[in-house]
Amino acid sequence: MPPKLLLKFHAAVIKEIPFDKTPITIGRKPENDIIIDNMAVSSHHARILMQGANYVIEDLQSTNGTFLNDKKILNSALKHNDNILIGQHTLTFVFPESVQPEAPKPAAPPKPMDSEATVVMTPQRQQQVRQEEAKPAGGPSAAGRKELAGLLRVVDGKLEQSEYQLTTLLTYIGKSDTAAIKVKGMFAPDIAALISKRPAGYLLTAVKDGYPKLNGKNLSGQTELHDGDFIEIGSIKFLFQLN
């Protein structure tokens, strides 16, 4: 079965695109194979082509860049379930045939019989083992562990809300009507920044390079967010917190 792309907007699938030819071009102009009509997308933004046995995504010197699994790339091989971020849209590459089966794990050596273990253990060691077995699996740190949730608190400037919970996988910031956090102003870009939620934490991406500031410095590309970071977009200043 040939690969296909799932075109998504804010995690909602809006189109399924099978393909059996390359290259496939992606951009805002109608001559592209995949047309994404959004001002954050360049006229000819990116393309997918074959290099050897691999499908490869290649950025075509776009204005706002092409991101693969939250990392800005120029070109990179594609794997099953990879996510390509272009502007405000995500293209998920679906090609199960590219997944290699896992090599079988070597069999574990047989455990010694209880009688053998008892012979080599001192009474003190046997008591220690019984105490360890009585503890809850994973220990107290694992039992009390829970995922941290991000929050943007407005500390300077005025928006519709004083704080924003970062509960979705992608949170766009800008003056566009499609942005989850709307920043008003004549000079604010349609989409200025993107915050991506991952199991390991949160990433801030400068959709418009150099426009957002992180802790007072202009940001280009992508960086990890830490509790207590300050993000400035135009006249608005946010405090990032982990709850």
C-alpha positions in Angstrom: 0.0 0.0 0.0 1.5 3.4 -0.9 2.1 6.0 1.8 -0.4 8.7 2.6 -0.6 12.0 4.5 -3.2 13.1 7.0 -3.7 16.9 6.8 -4.6 18.2 10.3 -5.5 21.6 11.8 -5.3 21.8 15.6 -5.2 18.0 15.8 -8.4 17.5 13.7 -8.0 15.6 10.5 -9.4 17.6 7.6 -8.1 15.6 4.6 -6.5 12.3 3.8 -4.0 12.4 0.9 -2.7 9.1 -0.6 0.2 9.4 -3.0 2.1 7.1 -5.4 4.4 9.6 -7.1 7.2 11.9 -6.1 8.1 14.7 -5.7 5.0 16.0 -4.0 5.0 19.8 -3.5 3.4 21.6 -0.6 2.6 25.3 -0.5 0.1 28.2 -0.7 0.0 28.5 -4.5 -2.5 26.5 -6.6 0.2 24.7 -8.7 1.3 22.7 -5.6 0.1 19.1 -5.1 -0.9 19.9 -1.6 -2.4 23.4 -1.2 -2.5 25.0 2.3 -4.2 28.4 2.0 -2.7 30.2 4.9 -0.4 33.2 5.1 2.0 31.4 7.4 2.7 29.0 4.5 5.1 30.0 1.7 4.1 29.9 -2.0 6.3 26.8 -2.5 7.0 25.7 1.1 8.3 22.1 1.0 8.3 18.9 -1.0 8.4 15.1 -0.4 10.7 13.1 -2.7 12.4 9.7 -2.8 16.1 9.4 -2.0 17.2 5.8 -2.4 14.6 3.7 -0.5 13.5 6.5 1.8 10.8 9.2 1.5 12.4 12.6 2.5 10.8 15.9 3.4 12.7 19.0 2.1 12.2 22.6 3.0 12.1 24.9 0.0 13.7 27.9 1.7 10.3 28.8 3.2 9.8 32.0 5.3 8.6 30.3 8.5 10.4 27.0 8.2 9.4 23.3 8.1 9.3 21.3 11.4 9.6 17.5 11.7 8.5 16.2 15.1 9.0 19.6 16.7 12.4 20.2 15.2 13.2 22.7 12.4 14.7 20.9 9.4 16.1 21.5 6.0 15.7 17.9 4.9 15.1 14.6 6.7 14.0 11.0 6.1 10.4 10.2 7.0 9.2 7.4 9.2 5.7 6.0 9.9 3.7 8.5 12.1 6.2 11.4 11.7 4.5 14.8 12.0 5.4 17.6 9.6 4.4 21.1 10.9 3.9 23.7 8.1 2.4 27.0 9.3 -0.6 26.1 11.4 -1.2 22.7 9.8 0.3 19.3 10.5 0.9 16.5 7.9 1.2 13.0 9.5 3.2 10.6 7.3 1.4 7.2 7.4 3.4 4.3 5.9 3.2 1.1 8.1 5.3 -0.9 5.6 8.4 1.2 6.6 8.3 0.0 10.2 10.9 -2.7 10.8 10.0 -5.6 13.0 11.8 -5.7 16.3 14.5 -8.3 16.8 13.5 -11.0 19.3 14.9 -10.4 22.7 17.2 -13.0 24.1 15.6 -15.3 26.7 16.3 -14.4 30.3 18.4 -16.9 32.2 16.4 -19.2 34.5 15.9 -17.9 38.0 17.5 -20.0 40.8 15.2 -22.2 42.8 14.1 -20.8 46.2 16.1 -23.5 48.0 19.3 -22.3 46.2 18.6 -18.7 47.1 18.1 -19.5 50.7 21.4 -21.4 50.9 23.5 -18.3 49.8 21.5 -15.7 51.8 22.3 -14.8 55.3 19.3 -14.4 57.7 19.9 -10.6 57.6 19.8 -10.6 53.8 16.6 -12.7 53.8 14.9 -10.2 56.1 16.0 -7.3 53.8 14.5 -9.1 50.7 11.2 -9.6 52.5 11.0 -5.9 53.4 11.8 -4.9 49.8 9.1 -7.2 48.4 6.5 -5.7 50.8 7.1 -2.2 49.4 4.7 -0.9 46.7 5.9 -1.4 43.1 7.8 1.6 41.8 8.3 3.1 45.3 6.8 6.3 46.6 8.3 8.6 43.9 6.6 6.6 41.1 3.3 6.4 43.0 3.1 10.2 43.5 4.4 11.1 40.0 2.0 13.0 37.7 2.3 15.0 34.5 2.9 18.7 34.9 0.6 21.2 33.1 1.9 24.4 31.6 0.3 27.8 32.1 0.9 31.2 30.5 0.2 34.1 32.9 -0.1 37.7 31.4 2.1 39.9 33.5 2.3 42.9 31.2 -0.2 44.1 28.7 -3.9 43.3 28.3 -5.6 40.3 26.7 -9.0 38.7 26.8 -7.8 36.4 29.7 -5.2 36.9 32.4 -3.9 33.3 32.1 -4.0 30.5 29.6 -3.8 26.8 30.3 -1.6 24.9 27.8 -3.6 21.7 27.6 -3.6 21.1 23.8 -0.7 19.6 21.8 -0.2 22.8 19.8 -1.0 26.4 21.0 -0.6 29.2 18.5 -0.1 32.8 19.5 -0.8 35.7 17.2 -3.5 38.1 15.9 -5.0 35.5 13.5 -8.6 34.4 14.3 -7.3 30.8 14.3 -4.7 31.5 17.1 -5.6 30.1 20.5 -4.0 33.1 22.2 -4.9 36.3 20.3 -2.5 39.2 20.5 -3.9 42.4 19.0 -1.9 45.1 17.4 -1.1 46.5 13.9 2.4 45.1 13.8 1.7 41.7 15.4 2.1 38.8 12.9 -0.8 36.5 12.1 1.1 33.7 13.9 4.1 34.8 16.0 4.9 31.7 18.0 3.9 28.1 18.7 4.0 26.2 22.0 4.1 22.4 21.6 3.2 20.1 24.5 5.3 16.9 24.7 5.6 14.2 27.4 9.0 15.6 28.4 7.8 19.2 28.6 7.0 22.2 26.4 8.7 23.7 23.4 8.5 27.3 22.1 8.9 27.8 18.4 9.4 31.2 16.7 7.0 30.9 13.7 8.3 34.4 12.8 12.0 34.3 13.5 13.3 37.0 15.9 9.8 38.3 16.8 9.1 36.5 20.1 11.5 37.2 22.9 12.4 34.6 25.6 13.8 36.1 28.8 14.6 39.4 27.0 16.4 37.8 23.9 15.0 37.5 20.4 14.2 33.8 19.6 14.8 32.0 16.3 14.0 28.4 15.8 12.9 26.3 18.7 13.8 26.0 22.4 12.6 24.2 25.5 10.6 26.1 28.1 11.4 26.1 31.8 9.3 27.1 34.8 9.7 30.9 35.3 10.6 31.8 31.7 9.3 35.1 30.3 7.9 35.3 26.8 7.3 38.6 25.1 5.2 39.0 22.0 4.7 42.6 21.0 3.6 44.6 24.0 2.4 41.5 25.8 4.6 39.7 28.4 3.8 36.2 29.6 5.2 34.2 32.5 5.4 30.4 31.8 4.7 28.2 34.8 4.4 24.5 35.4 1.7 23.4 37.8 
